[in-house]
Each structure stands twice: as C-alpha cells, then as structure tokens.
Amino acid sequence: MVMTSEREPDVFGAISHPARRRMLDLLVEAERSVNTIAGEFQMSRPAVSQHLRILLNAGLVSEQRHGRERHYRLVPGGLAPVRDWMAHYEQFWDERFRRLQELLAKRKPE
C-alpha cells in the first residue's frame, strides 16, 4: 500500500460554516478582492482571509494577485463532491414525489 501526503479536499467541511457559504454566494456574482468580501461581514479582515484560505484549500475558490490585492473567484467544479453526494439522494425524492403525484391523481375532488 502506497501512502501519499495529499488528502482529498474537505469540501463538506469548507461549506459547513455559514460565512463561507455566504462568501461562495458573493463569488457566484463576480470575482472579488479580500477587502470587498470583508466589507460584507462583521468580522476582521484576517478572519475573512482564514475563511477564504479554507475555501481555497478545498478547491472551491481560486486566488489571483492583482498588485497588492488578492482576488478570489468561485471554482464551481469544486462543488462536484457535494453534487455527487446529493445525486444519490435525488432518487429518494423523485420516488416520493412520484408517489405523491399518483396519490393526488387518484383523489377525487370534493
């Protein structure tokens, strides 16, 4: 067995915090600087940077330097593990909705 030092990105851990989910929501709209992102939160800029670092390490955002500023952009493909996990449960909901639809179709109008 070969051991590697690389670990899978912790996407679920990264999106577990409401502030990080809000940061992703902001980045859906456009690339933003750390200062612009920090302006949307009531926390220190270093705290925002820590949250962004977690998102970066999870592969959910990319970082680019523009002069002295760091800009962040959403990497939608990083959410693939979440999408894949949710897809497994879609069949559960699809079946439930199908049964509900059949039940409602059988029900006579009162």
C-alpha positions, 0 to 999 in steps of 0.5 A: 500500500502506497501512502501519499501526503495529499488528502482529498479536499474537505469540501463538506467541511469548507461549506459547513460554516455559514460565512463561507457559504455566504462568501461562495454566494458573493463569488457566484456574482463576480470575482472579488478582492479580500477587502470587498468580501470583508466589507460584507461581514462583521468580522476582521479582515484576517478572519475573512482571509482564514475563511477564504484560505479554507475555501481555497484549500478545498478547491472551491475558490481560486486566488489571483494577485492583482498588485497588492490585492488578492482576488478570489473567484468561485471554482464551481467544479469544486462543488462536484463532491457535494453534487455527487453526494446529493445525486444519490439522494435525488432518487429518494425524492423523485420516488416520493414525489412520484408517489405523491403525484399518483396519490393526488391523481387518484383523489377525487375532488370534493 
